[in-house]
Each structure stands twice: as C-alpha cells, then as structure tokens.
Amino acid sequence: MNQGLLDSYTCYNGVEIPKLGLGVFLMKDESELIDAIKSAVEFGYRHFDTAKIYENEEYVARGLKESGLSREEVFLTSKVWNYDQGYEETKRAFQESLDKLETDYLDLYLIHWPAEKFIDTWRAMIELYEAGKIKVIGVSNFQIHHLEELKNAGLVQPMVNQIETHPEFPQNELHDYMKENGIIHEAWGPLGQGKSDLLNHSILAKIGQKYFKTPAQVVLRWHLERGEVIIPKSIHRNRIKENSELFDFSLTQEDMNEIALLNTETRYGGDPDNQERLRATSIKPTK
Ligand SMILES: NC(=O)c1ccc[n+]([C@@H]2O[C@H](COP(=O)([O-])OP(=O)(O)OC[C@H]3O[C@@H](n4cnc5c(N)ncnc54)[C@H](OP(=O)(O)O)[C@@H]3O)[C@@H](O)[C@H]2O)c1
C-alpha cells in the first residue's frame, strides 16, 4: 500500500481531503471506468472526482461498489452544473447526484462554474452543509472577483476552489489569494489535459532523470510542493499507478524555479469570465 495516498490537507473546517485523487472527466465507457476505479483502489487511491455533467456518476458508484470499499473509506466529489444553478435547482440536482452515486452524503460538492446564479447556488450549498449532507463545500473555476463577491455577500467562504492549473498556467495570483484566505487549491487538468506538449518538455525530463521519475510524475510532484490537491485522469492502469508514485521524492527550490520557466499563461480549458459560454451552458437542453 502506497501510504502517500492517505496524505491529506485539512480544510478550514477541520475535514481532511486526500492530496491525490482520480479524475474521471470524459470517461463515459462503463467498463473502462469501472476498471480504472478498481485499479486505482488497488493502488491505494481513496479520492474520486466526478460531476453531473460527466454523465458517469452511476458508473463511479458501480466501480466503487465492485472495489469493495466501504463508503467511509472513500472521499467523493461531485459538482453542480450551470443549468442546475439557483437555490431550489441546486438542492434538486444535489439529490439527483446522491441517487446516482448511491450515497446519502458527499465529501465535497462544488459549484462547477461561476454561472449567473452562483450566489443562490452557494446559499443552497451552505444549507446542505449545515444539514450534514456535504462534508466540504467549495467552488470551481472561480476567479478572485467571484470569491470576493461571496465574501461581500456576507456568506461563508468556500473551503476549496478547483481550478485549471499546470506549469504552463500556474495561476500564481489566484494561488496566493487562496493561500492567504485559507482556501485549498485543487488543480484540474494537472497534466495539461493531454492538450499540450507539456510532458515532452526537456526541463521535466532532465529533472525526472535525477529522481528516476517520468515528466508526468515531476509535474504532479510540482503541484504537491505548491500545496495543491491533484486529480489526474487516466484510463490506463500503468499510468494510474505511475501518477500515484509521488510520495518517495521531492523537488528542490532549484527544480521549482526551473519549472516556473514553463509558465506561458496558457489556459487550455474554458475561461471563467467568458459570459457567453456561461450563458450558453446555463440553458437546460430539451431532450
Ligand atoms: N472543475 C472543472 O471545470 C474541471 C475541468 C476539467 C477537469 N476536471 C477534473 O480534473 C480531472 C483531471 O483533469 P483532466 O482529465 O482534464 O486532465 P489531466 O488529468 O491533466 O490529463 C489527462 C490526460 O493526460 C493523460 N495522462 C494521464 N496520466 C498520464 C501520464 N502518466 N503520462 C502521460 N499522459 C497521461 C490522459 O490520457 P489517458 O487517459 O489515455 O491515460 C489524458 O489524456 C478531470 O478528470 C476532472 O475530474 C475538472
């Protein structure tokens, strides 16, 4: 058992969040996803990150059931999608996610994007948290001004903000703001989503050679050195294992300085300030 997989950060309410989890975005094939979860559990993963919009919550539930873990052993995250935002809508969407995930509580529930009604969504989430149905409440893709808006509304601040982060887009200003405000930085797309040449960069190969680690492991360790939660996604058993072997080495300040040179401020995912995109994804499709 890789004990590092039990390492955690403590949220400001005292709840622990495992540093490493498995992301399951784009994993829509049932047997592939179930196999990935079973491999991950075998290697020691106990943290899984899904979302309503990934349309795979049922498969996650099946994978976890087949892995034989008890509910208490698992840290489970889901997210409220843009067209479900608003006070009543969020409560309804939360219950739907619980039903699909075959559970009566979530460890972490996030507002997926700062869509128009995010303040009302947040009020619903605070109530669900106070009722004990969510252990940790947070947001995703929130910029500093969105976090300030919650603060100015006099509402409790999120415990976690899950944002696109990788060496080409380290989000240093937001990272520092979250650190100052006690908000845990959770990195999505921690490997650059496979959309960039990041992992082929010679700096990463050179640093990896010193520690007998791959570029992906160097990048994931870089996140851990920065105090971030990481949820790399892979459907491949060997990569799921590789992505967990991060706790037997550390990077020096010199390594970190070299990796900092990869920052090109390149966002590969959506822009949280793109109002047109937020509006378009807030309309519920008619099926
Ligand atoms: N909150 C949000 O808005 C948001 C947005 C996007 C993602 N997320 C969450 O964050 C998780 C991770 O982000 P992501 O899936 O977008 O991107 P990612 O984890 O950065 O990258 C996944 C890609 O990297 C490949 N990969 C994985 N391990 C590798 C390794 N060791 N070596 C080389 N390639 C490797 C995967 O390929 P294979 O699968 O073929 O191995 C896949 O193409 C998601 O699964 C999801 O749970 C959240």
The ligand as an ORCA input file, in Angstrom:
! r2SCAN-3c Opt
* xyz 0 1
  N     -13.808     21.688    -12.489
  C     -13.626     21.681    -13.785
  O     -14.095     22.560    -14.529
  C     -12.829     20.582    -14.404
  C     -12.450     20.652    -15.754
  C     -11.698     19.607    -16.289
  C     -11.333     18.541    -15.482
  N     -11.750     18.477    -14.171
  C     -11.391     17.336    -13.290
  O      -9.969     17.232    -13.258
  C      -9.578     15.922    -13.665
  C      -8.221     15.953    -14.342
  O      -8.212     16.833    -15.439
  P      -8.246     16.332    -16.953
  O      -8.766     14.947    -17.002
  O      -8.965     17.331    -17.744
  O      -6.733     16.401    -17.404
  P      -5.337     15.781    -16.884
  O      -5.550     14.891    -15.727
  O      -4.394     16.918    -16.779
  O      -4.857     14.970    -18.144
  C      -5.485     13.812    -18.585
  C      -4.774     13.398    -19.877
  O      -3.423     13.037    -19.583
  C      -3.187     11.684    -19.968
  N      -2.335     11.104    -18.904
  C      -2.689     10.733    -17.648
  N      -1.636     10.264    -16.964
  C      -0.576     10.343    -17.794
  C       0.780     10.006    -17.657
  N       1.278      9.497    -16.527
  N       1.613     10.203    -18.727
  C       1.140     10.727    -19.881
  N      -0.153     11.076    -20.063
  C      -1.008     10.883    -19.032
  C      -4.545     11.038    -20.044
  O      -4.552     10.015    -21.022
  P      -5.137      8.524    -20.752
  O      -6.442      8.634    -20.058
  O      -5.251      7.986    -22.142
  O      -4.091      7.829    -19.937
  C      -5.414     12.214    -20.513
  O      -5.284     12.396    -21.924
  C     -10.725     15.507    -14.594
  O     -10.729     14.130    -14.879
  C     -11.918     16.007    -13.814
  O     -12.232     15.115    -12.749
  C     -12.484     19.491    -13.632
*
